[in-house]
């Protein structure tokens, strides 16, 4: 059992029993109830990168927060979760990363990646050593039980309190965090929206602010906040209390292929027991996805792929080794991680077809491996060196798997399918449907029975995935 690092001081929960239930049992019950009525996860072709979630008491904003965190796909494992929360207690230039120890809630300890936190603190002068900024800040703490409910303890936390009121500082914070805005990490931005206007005014201003955020342009948000402030809305103290945290997120995303999605809106007057419509606070749940990039292969990449496959086969049949391949062209798809199937034909007859999905290795290495395996596929007569002149190669490069919930999402001729039930798996490439003339149910039934060993109807209770394939052939 690993001992806690020496000289660490955990940050204890300070608003448990005020903003949310103070005991483990009561907090678990509250979270269960909030997630039961939360908005369901939206279907979106992309990777969830960030969430904007409110930070008021759970009786007011807990349902909206649950809708935000409900966008996290099931069985997702994040290496780290970065929480950006604007300070309500301290004002200082830049931001503070907590490096003193771990965070705690009534649900238990949330491990902080102290090594990375310290590295961030040293990496830029924009990060200040201000542990006291974390001591009584509720806006970060209230997000943690939702993360614990969805992810358990399978992540490390990077807790960041922003003390700045400077857009320039936000841009610097974003630049320092950019290397970590990657697929293995999730960013959570803590912010409420309008403070203290009447119910109808809150709705109007909060939808304007959310619309500006969803345009993914930092200047659009700054302009909207300025216009809101000058609109003489009665009792409006702010239209986005965590604006520096949201602005930092926009600086992280605005130059990339990201899409913001509005999930749910409420304000404090919507709380069943506290329906004061004269002075309200607004709450939005917003998700941020990295959009799927178009799946394509250039002509130069096609030549690279076929040359790689043929040279690997030739070297293997001649020398018993696949040989060393030259480094791919910079930016080539061969540098990326993707799946591939290699098929070989001799005099038009299929003599081997071996492949696999992305296995943590580059496409270059996977094609080398599959090409060599394809010429001694045990289901066919092995290809000999003397047959090379009559051999043709076909390489199917596969897009990432996408889980589907219905057979209606399968487009024959475009989608390959992958079926999984425990250790039983099976797949058909997209071209199989074209060659056989099967309909969707034949496609699924044959794959389920003949490939996965699950029986003709086994696909109905199995996990279903689709993928696309670009075919490169000689």
N, C-alpha and C positions, 0 to 999 in steps of 0.2 A: 504494500500500500504506500503510495507516494505521499510524503509529508508535505504540509503546506510550507511554502517558502518562508525562510526566516525574515524577521523584520518587516512583516506585512501587517496591515491593519485593515480588516474588512470594513466596507461601508455598510452600516446597518440600515434596515428600513426605517424611515422617519415619518412616513405618512400612512403606514399600515394602521388600520383602525379609524382613519379619517377619510382618505380618498378611496380606499378599498378595504375589504374585511381584514381584520388583524390576526386571525387564526388560520391555520392551514386548512382545516375542514371547511370553515365558512367561505374561505377564498376559493377553494375548489368547487364548492357548490355554486358560488356566484359565477365563476367562469363557465361552468357547465351550462347554466341557464342562459348566459349571454351568447354562447356559441350556438345554442339550440335555435335561437331566433335570428342569428346573424345572416347576412347575405351570403349566398353560396359562391363558391369559387367560379370566376368567369372563365370561359374557354377562350384562350388567346394563344395565337401562334407565336410564341416567344418565351423568353426566360424571365422570370420575376426577378427584378433587380432591386426594387426599393418600395417602401410603403410610407405613406403619410398618415399618421394616426393622432387623434386628439389626446389630451392629457388631463382632462378634468376628472372629478370624482366619478366613479363607475356608475352611480345612479343617474348621472347626466350623460356621460359620453361613452360608457362601457360598451353599449351595443354597437356604436359606430366603430370603436376600436376592434371589437370582435370581428366585424365585417372586413376590416382591413387585414387583420391577421389570418382570416379565413381564406385569403387569396394564396397563402403558402400551400403549394401542392403537398399531398399526403406523401409520407415516407421520404421527405426531402432532408438531406443532410447538408447543412452549411458549416463551413470551416469556422467562420466568424460572423458575428452580427455587429455592425457598427451602428450605434445610436447617436444621432445628432439632436441635441436639445438646447434651445436658447435659454440663457440664465434668467431667472426671475429674482435672484438674490444679489448677484455680484455683476458689476460691469467692469470689463477690462479688455484690452486689445487682444484680439485673437481668440484662441480656444484652449481649453484644458482637457487633457487626457488623464483619466484616473490611473495611476501607476502604483498606488499604495497597497492594493490587495484585491480581493474579490468583492462583488456586490451580494447582498443577501435580501431575501424576501421571506414571508412566512412559508413559502413552498420550498425553501432551501437556498443553497449557495449557487450563484451564477459565476462561473469561472471567468476571470478576466485574463486575456492574453497579455500578461504583464511584460513579457519580452518585447512584443510588438509595440505595446503602449509606450514603453520606454524608448524604443527605437524611433517612434513617431515624434516623441517629445524632443529628441535630439536632432531630428532630421530638418527641422525648420524653426526659425524664430517665431513663427506664427503660433506655435504651441507653447503655452506658458505652464509652469509648474504651479498650479493653483488648486491643490486638493480640497481646500475649503469651499470652492465653488460647487463641489459635489455634495457637501454635507447635508444640506437641507433642500436640495433641488428636487421637486416632485416630478417635473416634466419627463425626466429620464426614468426615475424609479417606477412610475406607474405602467410603463411599457413592459417591464420584465415579466410579470406574471402571465401576460398573454404569450410571450415567447416561451416561457416554461411550459405552458399548457400545450402549445403546438409542437415544440421541438424537444421537450424534456431537457436533458442536460447535455445534449449532443452538439454543443457549439461553444465557442469562446466569445466573450464580449469585449468590444472596444467602446467604452463609454466616453463620449465627448460632450462637454458643456461649452457652448459658445458664449463668450462674454462681450462680444463686439457688437457695435451698431454700424459697422462700416462695410459697404459692399465690396470695397477693395480687399478687406480682410477675408471676406467670404470667398473671393476668387482665389486667394492664396491658400486658404484651407482646402478648397477643392483640388487645387494643383497638387498639394501634398498627399491627398487621399486618392488621387486618380489611379495610381498603380494597384490599389486594393479594390477598385470598383470592378470586380471580376466575377465570373460565374460562380465561384465557390463561396462568395460572401454575399450577405444581404445587408442593405442599408435601411434603417428605420428612422424617419424624421418625425419628431414630436412637435405638433403645433395645433393649437385651437385657431379658430378664425375670428369673426367679429366679436368685439367685447362691448356689450351693454346697449346696443340700439334696441328699438322695439322689434317685435316678432317679424313683421312684414319687411322692415328695412334690413333686418339681418339676412333674410332669405335673398333679397336682391343683391346686397353687397357680397355675400358669401358665394353666390353663383358667379358673379363677375370675377372674383378673386380666383376661384377654382378654374374658371375658363382660361384665365391668364396663365395659370400654372400649367394647365394641360396643353398649352401651345408650345411648351418646352423652349421658352425664350426668356432669359433672365431680365432683359430690358423691358419686356412686356409686363412682367410681374412688377418691376419697380415703378413703371409708369402707371399701372393700375392702382397700386397702393397709394401713390401720390394723388391720383384723381379721387380715390375714395376719401382720402383725408380732407380734400378741399371741397367735398360735395355737401357740406353742412348737414350731414345726417345727425339727427338728434342723439346725443349720448354716445356717439361712436368714439371710443378711446383708441382702438386699433382695429384694422380689418384682418390682421394676421399676426398673432402675438409671437410666433416662432419664425418670423419672416427671414431672419438671417440663416436659420437652418434650412428652410425651403430654398432660399436663394443659392446656398452652397450646393444643394442637390441639383439645381438647374445648371449651375456652372459645370457639374460633373457630366450632365447628360446632353446639353443643348447642341454639342457638335457631333453627337453620335446618332445611331439609328434606334431611338427610344420612343416609346409611346406611353403617355399618361392616360389612365382610365379612371373616371369618377365611379366610385363604388356605392357610397351612401352618404346622404346628408341629413343631419338633424340639428336642432339647437336645444338649449336647456329648457325651453318652454314645452318641448315635446316629452319631457320626463313626466311620467304619470302622476307622481305625487308633488311635483314642484312646477306647476304650469304657469308661472308668472310671465306674461307676454310683454310686459313693459320694458324690462331690462333683461336681455338674453345674451348668451354666448353661443357662437356657432361652431359646428364640428363637421369635418369632412373626413371620409376614408378615401384615399386615392392610391392606386397602384401604378408602378412603373415597370414596363416590360422592355426588354431588348428585342426588337423585331427580328424575325428570321430574315437572314440575308438571302438574296436570290441564289439558287443553287445552279452553278454554271461552270463550264470548263472551257478554257480558250483553246484555240487551234494549237498553239505551242505546247500547252499542257497535254493535249491529246497525243502529240508526237512523243513527248517525254514519257507518258504512261506506257505506250506501246513499245517504245524502245527499251524501257526498263524491264517490262515483262518478257520480251523476246530475248534480251541479253541474259537475263537471269536463267531462263530455260536452257538457252544454248550453252552457257557455262556449266550448268548442272549436268546436262547430258554428255558434255565433252570431258569435264574434269571432276564431276561429282561434287562441285561447289557452286553456289549461286553467284559468286564473284562480288566484287565491290562496285557499287554504282556511284557515278559522279554526283556531287551535291546538286540538288534541284535548283532551278532558277529562283532567285530571290522572289518571294511572294507567291511561288507556285503552290497549287493545291497539294502537291506531293509533300510539302512541309507540314500540312495540316493533319489532324486526326480525323479519319473517316473510315467507313467500312468499304469493302471491295470483294467482288467475286471475279475469278479468272476462269474463263472457259477456253478450251482448246479443241479445235476441229482438225481432222486430217482427212483430206479429200472430201470435205463437206460432212463428215461423220463426227458426232460428238465423242471425244475421247477423255474428257475430264472436265469437272466443274467444281472448284473448291473456293470457299470464301468465308467471310466472317464480318461481323459488325465491328465498330470502333473498339479497339482493344488497348487503348492507352499508348499506342505506338503511332508513328507517322505513317501516312498513306504509302510513302515510299517503301518502308520496311514491310508493311502488310502485303503490298503487291508482290514484292520479291518472294516472300514466304508462300503466298497463295499460288503464284505462278509455278514455282518448283513443285508444290504439292499437286497441282492440277495434272501434270504429265505422268504421275503415278497414282492417280485416283483409283482405289481398289475396286471400284465398280466397273472399270473399263480396262481394256488392254493397254498396258503402259506404252507411252510414246517413245520411240527410239531416236537416236541421233540421225539416222539415215532418213527419217521422215520429216525433218525440219523444213525442207523446201516445200513440202505439201501441207504444212501446218498453218492454220490461221488462228489468230488470238482475238478474243473478245473480253474486254474488261468492263465490268459494271461497277461504277463508283457510287457509293450509297450515301444518301443524306442521313442526318441523325434520326433516330427513331422518334415517332410521335405517338403517344398513347391515344387511343380512340375509345369512345363509349358505345358506339353503334356501328353496325355494318353499313349504314347509310353514308358514313363518312369515307368509304372506300371508293375510289375512282379507278375503274378497271383500265389497265393499260398505262396508267400513270403511277399507281401505288403498288409497291410490293407489300406483303404482309408478314408479320412476325407474331407467332402465337406462343404464349408461355403459361404453363401451369406447373408451378414448383420447378422440378428439374427437367420437365418435359418441354421441349421447344421445337418449333418448326418454322420454316420460312419458304416463301415463293417469291422470286423476283417478279417485277412488273410484267416482263415480256412473256411469262408463263400464261397469263390470261389471254394475251393476243394469240399465242401459238395454239392454244387448246380450244378457244372459243367458249370457255366456261362463263357462266354468270357468277355473280358475287357469292351465291350460296355454294356452288360447285367449287369455286376458288377456296373458300374457307373450309368446306368439308374435306376436300382432298388434302389440304395442308394439315388440318387437324388430325385426320386419320392416318395419312400416308407418311407425313413428316414428323408430327409431334407425338403420334401414338396415343391420341386422346379419344379416338372414335370420331364418327362423322359429325356428331353434335357437340363434341367436347369444346369447341371454340366458344360456345355460348356462355360458359362459366370461366373461361380462361382470360388472361390479359391479352388484349389485342393492340398491335402497333402497326402503323404504316410508315413507309419510307419511300423516297424516290430514288431512281437510279439513272445515271447518265451512262449510256453505253458507248464505249470507244472500241472500235474494231478495225482490223486490217482489211 
